[in-house]
């Protein structure tokens, strides 16, 4: 009998139930154990099936992946020289259609929008684990008690689990926890002076905010703009001027938490940490919220002293960074509600929010006024300072090297020369037989000008399937640093033409440029010449052929015909079309961080052929155009590739 009871206890606590269940937690702390997360386990490596599931299948139930981070373990191995993981991927997902109305009831729900759908597998185990935090835990961490929010949010995860069970299957188990920390969240408010242009202010604020964390070793691993999440997002969120979330990561912390001896990769259910920020309509206040990392150590019962020190370090450092930005701590309460009548009536306004077939009366309070004058956003922008290399190498030319050609096995990505104005450049291009397609200011200051040009030879060479990106070249005029850069035709063609590359034809184009720009010199931005066709930034990263489809249909050209963000349109001889688009204010600022000298990659090219619109994967295109880019610098623009994809998709949607 004793052995029988031991078997029952083992089955209940170790094997766990194989059917999904939900547990509603009435308070943050009880004496009983509770379910923290659900995991689906499989024998063998499930990475490929998992990626397809996340990127394709979940869309059918309303979820989209935002800023995916595949194979984080590869970054650990590259950065630290070793890893105990075979697979570790963070796939933050969000159901915008469900979340948007809930933000009008309790904006704190954005604290897990997105949340991570985790996959991991250790090298010394042949089991893959896929899982996520349970909705009840997320809601309790956020301290959300509204039944409508809890019910709606939980129902979306019920659909997620049903789909996961159907598509992924496997053994289902639950990770348990005992208690949450007493303080699960931090909240801050920032008061700013009324700007002339709110969009410009938000763009500058976001850049400053991101750099403040990047300079302390954090990574901005994700960005999600709720106001742009759906076609009717601004209408739904009419009580806000802006609403967005960041995904925050710290590489040293994550490596020591998920990797190394005694690794806790299951802690990735919390990663990356979501920070939500919003501006209530008509106010000069930014409100910020984030769950603390001590949620990890409490729920996972972490005992390792080094990991606990890191948790404490980040939970102390993050508020310090926020305070240094002029933010002030505020209570963790739902600012849209005043259940205890502790906010004076003159400090609130009434909003009537439609949720399903119900109308909720919601009070919108003013954010508490910050007592001391805070610096204007321009003040801490000017003083921020950065340590990033700007990649403005000295002009270099070896006397034994022909301009633009390979030397010692390497080739320059750019040809540099002294400053020339737009008019002079256009005259020289026309004299060399080139046509100018566009003259485009890359930045707001308009001191970086990208000139896109082409000729009949380039058109002919590029008029083949998937080769249209070679239909034009770029010249960047830097009015500030008084420089001029031309994309090297040989460098571009070797990578973009693949097996159709013809060196003699491209050298003729190079010769035409050298003739009209006689003082060109090779840049030090180089890569091995023979490796360009198979170039990838690092193992597991995309190559040239890994293009991303951003739209499909027979009317693609008609959709972009009057779009103000289309900078140029170029018709190829095979009927394909190459267009270049203007990126948004926040997105195009990435050149500030990794180097303005190579900003000729903008406007971003999109190839339309055979009813499909394709782009070079931004992770490939950016790194190819920035040959000296380091892994650290690449991580500072971690949100940019996904933002570029979304902006390219948006061009083909109704304005």
N, C-alpha and C positions, 0 to 999 in steps of 0.2 A: 504493500500500500504506500509506503514511504517513497519508493521509487516511482510509483505512478504519479504522485503529487509533484515530484521533482520534474517529471516529464511534462506535466501540464504547465507548470511554472515556466519551464524553458521555452515551450511552444508559444506561450502568451507574451513573453517579454523579449525573446530573442528573434524568433522567426517573424513575429508581428502579424497582424491580420492581413489578409490578401484582398480585402474589400475596402474601398474608400469610405471614410467617415469624416464628419466634421464635429468640432467641439467648440461651443460658444463659451468664452471666458468672461464671467461677470466682473471680475476684478483683475488687477495686474498681478497680485500675489496671492497664491493659495498654497496649501501644504501638499497638494497632490501633484503628481507628474502629469504633464500635458504633451500633446503632439506638437512638435515644432515645424516639421517639414515632411513631405512625402518624397520617397525615392523609388525609382523604377530601375531594377538591376538586371543586367544581362551578362551571360558568359561571352567573352570575346570583346573586340573593339566595335562599338556601335557609332563611331563618329560620323561616318558618311550618311547613314540612315538618319541620325539625329539632325544633321545640318539640313537635309532635305525637308524633314519634318518641321523644323523651326522656320525655315525660309519660305516654304510653299504651303504646307498643310494648315498651319495656324491661321492663315489669312481667311480661311473659310469660316472661322468662328470669330472673326473680328480682331485678332491679335496681329500686330506687326512687330518685327524685330527692329530695335533702334541701336545704332552704333555697336554692331556685333564685334566681339573680340575672340577670334578663334585661336586656339592653340597658344594660350598665354604661356604655357610651359616652354615653348620655343624661345620666348623672350627671356625667361628666367635662365635658360641654358646659355643663351648668348651673353646676357648681362653678368651672370654669376659663375658660369663655367660648369654647372651641373644641374640636374633635376631628377627627382624621384618619380616624376609623372610621365605617363605616356600620352595622356590627353588632359587638358584643362581649358575649357572654353566658357566664356561668359556671354550669354545671349539675352540681354535685357529686352523684355517684351512689354507691350502696353496695348490695351483695348481702348482707343481714343473715344469711340462712340459711346462706350459705357462710362468712361471717366469724366468726360466734359460736363455733363449735367450735374454730376456729383460735386464738382469743384464749386458749384453755386450753393451747395448745401454745407460743405466743409472742405475748404481748400487744402487741408492737411492730408487728404487722401492722395495728393500728389507725391507724398513722401515715399510711396511705393509705385510710382507710375513714371518710369517703368520699374519692374522688378526682374530679378535674374532667373532664367531657366538654365540651370547649371548642368554641365556634363563633366565628369572627371573619371580617369582611370589611372591607377598606379602602375609603374613598371613591373613591380613584383607581384601583381595580382592580375588575373585574367577576367576581371569583372568590370564592366562599365556601369557607372551610376548616373542617373538623370533625375533631377528633382528641383523642387522650389519650396519656399516658405509657404505655410498654410495661411489662408486669408485671415483667419481669426487672430493669428499671431501678429500679422502686419497691422491690423486694425487696433489691437491692444497696444502695440508699440506707439502708434500714432495717437492713442488715447481717444479714438473716435467711438462714441456711444450711440450715435444716431442710428436707429434701426433701419431706416430706408437706405442709408449709405452702406451699412453692414450687409444687408440682404442683397442689394444690387451688386456690390463688389464681390461678395462671396459667390454669387451665381455665375459670374464670369469665370471664376476659377474652377467651379464645378464643371462647366463646359470644357475648360482646358484639360482637366483630369480625365474626363470621359473620352476626349479625343486622344489624349496621350495613351490611355489604356488601349484604345482601339488601334492606334497607329504604331505605337512603340511596344506596348505590352510589357512582359517580363514579370519578375517577382516584385510585388509592391510591399514596401515596409515604411515605417514611420520613425523618424528621429525624435526623441523625446527631450523635454527640458523640465526643470523644476520651477524656476522663477525668472521674472524680468527684473532689471534694476529699478530702483526707486525713481530715477530720472532717466527716461528713455529718449527724450528729445531735447534739442536746443532750438530756440527761436530768437531771431534778431530783426530789427527794423532799421532802415537807413532813410534819413530825410534829406532830400536834395532840393536845390533851387530850381524853380520852374524854368525849363529850358526853352529855347526858341523852337527847336525841333526835337520832339520826344524820341523819335526813331534814332536820330543821331546820338542823343544822350544814352539810350539803351545800348547801342552798339559800342560806344566808348566805355560805358560802365562794364559791360560784359568782358571786354578786352582787358580792362584793368583788373577786374575780379579774377579772371583766369590766370593772368600773369602773377598776381599776388600768391596764388597757390602753387603755380608752376615753379616760382622762384624758391619755394620751400620744399621742393622735391615731390610735389603731388602731380598727378596726371589728370587732366580733364578728359575722362574716358568716354563721355557721352554728353549730348545736348539734345533736348527735345522741346520744341516750341508748340505749346498747346494752341496758340492763336492761329497757327498754320497747319494744325493737325488734320482738319477736315474742311470741306468746302464751306460749311456753315459754322465753323468754330468761333469766329468773331461775333456772330449773332448770338450763339449760345452763351458765350462768355462776355456778354455786354456789360457786366458789372466790373470788368477788369480792363485796364489799358494794356497790360502785358501779363503773360504767365508762361514760365518756362522751367525746366528742370535741368540740372547737371548730374552727370555720373562722375563721382570722384574716386580716384584710386591713388594709392601710394605704393610704389613698386617694392621698396624695402619691406614694408609691412606685409604686403600680400605674399612676397616670396617666403618670408619667415613663417607666415601663417599657413599657407597652402602647400609649401614645398619643404625641403630639408628633412632631417631626422624627426620623426614624430609628427609628420605633416598632418594638417587638418584641412584637407581640400574640401570637405563637406561644408566648411565655413563659407565657401563661395556662394552659398544661397543668399548671403547678405551683400555680396559684392556685385558691381561697384556700389558705393554708398550714393543714394539719391539726395540731392539738395533741391528743394523747390523754391522758386522766387516769383513774386507777383507784385503788380502795382494796382491797387484798388482804383477804380474809375474816378478820374477827376482829382486824385491826390498826388502829392509829391513824396510818396512813401514807397519804399521797396520793403516787402516783408519776406523773410527767409526762414525756412525750417529744415531740419535734418535730424535723423535718428543717430544716437551716439554709438560709438564702437563698443562700449561696455555691454550693449545688447548681445554682441558676439560672445564675449567672455563669460557672461552670466548664463546664457542659454546653452552654450556648448561646454560649460564647466571646464574652462581652460585653466590649467594649473601651471603650465610652463612659465617660468619667471620672465624669460626674455619676451615671450609673446604678450604677457600681461604688461610689461614695461612699455611695449610698443602701443598697446591699446591706450594706456594712460597718457602716453606722449601725444598721440593724435587727438585724443579727447580734450587735452589741454591746449594743444597748438592751434586747432581749428578755430575755437572761439577767440584766441589771441589775434589770429589773422583777420577775423571779422571785425574785431574792435579796432584794429589798426586801420581798417578801411573806413572807419567812422560809424560803425554799426553799434547799436545798443541792444542788450538782451531784453526780451519781453516774455511774459508768461506763455506757457503752452496751453492756450485756449483757442477755441474756434472763434475767430474774430467776427464771424457773420452772425453769431448768436449771443444773446445776453440772458442766459437762463436764470441768473441770480440777481438780475436788475442792478448790477454793479457798475454799469456804464451810464452816465447821465443821458437823458433823452435828447438833449441838444447835440450830443456827440454821435448820434446814430441817424440813419435814414432807412426807410422801409423799402424792401424790394419784394416783388411778388414773382416767385420762380415756379415755372411749370415743370413738374417731374412726372412723366407718365400722364395719368388722368387726375393727378392731385396738384393743388396749388399751395405752395408753402410761403408763409409770410416770414421773411428773413430780414433781420436788422443788420445794416452795414455800419460798423463803428469806425471812427477815426483811429488810426494807429497812434499810440501814445507819442506825444511830442518829445523829441530828443532835447534835453535841457540845454546842452552846450552847443554853440554854433559848430557845424561840421564843415570840413573843407569841401569846396565844390569839386565835382568830379575831375575838372581840368587840373586841379591842384595835385591830386595824387597820381594823375596820369603823368604829369611832367616830372614827378619825382620817383617814378616807379623803378627805373633802371632794369636792365636785363643783362644776362650773361651769355646770351646766345650768339653764336657766330653768325655774322651777316653775309658770309660767303662773298666778299668783295675782294677777290684775289688780285694781286698785282698782275698787270699784263705780262705775258710771258711768251717769248719766242726763241726757239733754238735756231741758230744759224744753219744747222744741217737739216732742218725740218721744213717741208713745204707747208704753207698755211692751210689749215683745215684737214690735213692728212694725218694718218697714224704715224706715231714715232715711238720706237721701243715698245711696240705692241699696244699703245694707248692712243686714244683720240679725244680731242677737246669737244665738248658739247657746244661751246660758243666761240665766236670770233669777236674780239673786242677792238674798239678803236675810240678815238677822241670824239667829243660831243659834236653832233650836227642837229640842226633843228628839223622839224617835220617837213617843211617845204623843201629843204635841200635834200633830205632823204628820199622824198617822193620823186624829185627830179632825177636823182641818180638811178633809182629803180626803173623809172620809165625809160631812161637812156639805155639801160642794160636789157630792155625788152621785157620787164616785169610789169604786171598790173597790180595796183594797190587795191585791196579789197576793203580794208577798214583802217581807220586811225582811231584808236580807242584808249581813253585814259583808264589805267588800271586801278588807280586809287582816288580817294576823295580829293586829295590835294592837286591832282592832275599834273604831278611832276614826274610821273611814270607813264610813258606813252607806248602802247604796243601797236605796231604796224604789221598787218597781215598782208602778204603779197604772194603772187604766183605767176606762172607763165605756161605756155603750151606744153613744154617738156614735162613739167610737174603734173599737169593735168593728165597727160598721156600715161605717165608712169603710175599714177594713182588710180586710174580708171579700171581697177580690177577688184573682185570681191574682197572686202575687209582691208583694202589698202588705201582707202580714201583719206585717211588721216595724213597722208603724205602729199596731199594736193596743194598745200601752201606752207610757207615758211614765215618766220617772225623776226622783226627787229624791235628791240626795246630801246627807247630814248629815255635816259635818266637825266632830267633837267637839274636835279638837286646835286648829284655827284658828277655831273658833266661827263657822262659816259654813254657809249653806244654799244649794244650787243646784238649780234646776228646769230640765230640758230644755225649751227653747222650742218649743211645739207648731207654730208657724208655720215655724220653721227645720227641724224634723224632717219635717214633712209635705211641704214644698216639695221636699225631696230624695227622700223615701221613697215618695210617692204618684205622682210623675211626672205623666203626663197626666191622671190622675184627681184631681189636686189641686183642692180647692174651698176658696178662701180664706175665704169667709163661714162655712162650717161649722167650720173650724179656729179662726177668731176667736171663735166662741162658746165653744169649749173654753178658749181663752186667757182669756176674760172670767171664766169660772168660777174659774180659778186666781187671777186678780188680785183677785177679790172676797174670797177667803178668806186670801190672803197680800197684804195691802194695801201693804206696804213694798217690793215687788219693784223691782229696778233692772236695767237692761240691762248685761250683761257686755261687755267689750271684745273678747271672742272672736267675731269677726264674719267673714262672707263676703258677697260680692255676692249679693243676694237672687235676682235673675233667673237666676243661673248655677248655682243649687243642684241643679237637676234633672240637669245635665250635669257635676257636680263630679267632678274627679279631682285628686289631689295634685300630679301633674306629668304631662307628656307620657309616654304609654306605660303609665301606671298605671291600675288598674281603676276603673270607674264603678259606679253603683248596680246596674245590670242584670248586671254580671259576677259573678254569684253562684257559689258553689262548692258542688257536691253532695258531701255527706259521708257519705251512706248512701242506700240504696234498698230497697224491699220493702213488702209489705203489713202487716208486723207491727212497724213502727217504734215506734209508741206502746207496744206491749207490751214492747219491748226496753228502753225507758227508764223503765218504770213504777216500778221499785223502785231505780233508780239514785240513790245518795246525792248525786251531783253535780248532779242536776237541782233547781234552786232553785224554779222555778215552772212551772206548766203552764196555758196559756190556750187555751180552745177558741173558735174563731171561728165566725161564722154560716154560712160556706160550707163548714164541715167541716174546714178546716185547723186546725192547732194550732201555737201559738208556745210554745216552752219557753226557759228561761234556764238556763245551766249555770255551775257554779263552775269556774274555771280552777285549775290546779295552782299550788303555792307559787312555783316559779320563774317561771312564765309571768306570773302576775298582778302580779309586782313591777315590770312595765314602767311602772306609774303613778308609781313613785318617781322615775323618770328624766325623764319628760316632763310630770309635773304631776299631783298628787293632786286638784287642784281640779275636774278633769273626769272623775273616775273613775266617774261614774254610768253610763258605757257598759257596765259590768259589773253583773250576770252577763251572759255572752255569749249573744245570742239565736240560736235555730235555728228555722227555719220548716219545718214538716212538712205537705206537701200533695201529693195525687195520687201517693202512694207514694214520694216523694222528700223527703229532709231537706237543706235548703239553708241556707247562711249568707252574709251579706254578706262579700265578700273583706275579710280583716282589714286589708289595706293601704288599702282604701277606708274601712272603718268607723272605724278608729282615727284616721285623718287628718280624717275628717268631724267626728268628735267632739272633735278638737283643732285647731280652725281656725288657731291661731297656731303650729302645729308647723313648725319649720324643717327643712331637709334634713339638717343636721348632727344634730339631735335624733332625726330619724326613723332615721338610720343607727345610733344607739345602741341601737335596739331591733330591729335587722335580723333577729334570729332569732325574734322573737315571732310574726309572722304565720304562719309555718310551724308553730310550736308550737301555736298556737290551732287551726289546721286539724286537726292530729293529735289534739288533745284532743276536738274536736267529733266526729271520726270514732270515737274510742274509746268515747264514750258509748253508741253503738249496738252495741258488741261485747259479748260475754259477759264478765261481771265476773270 
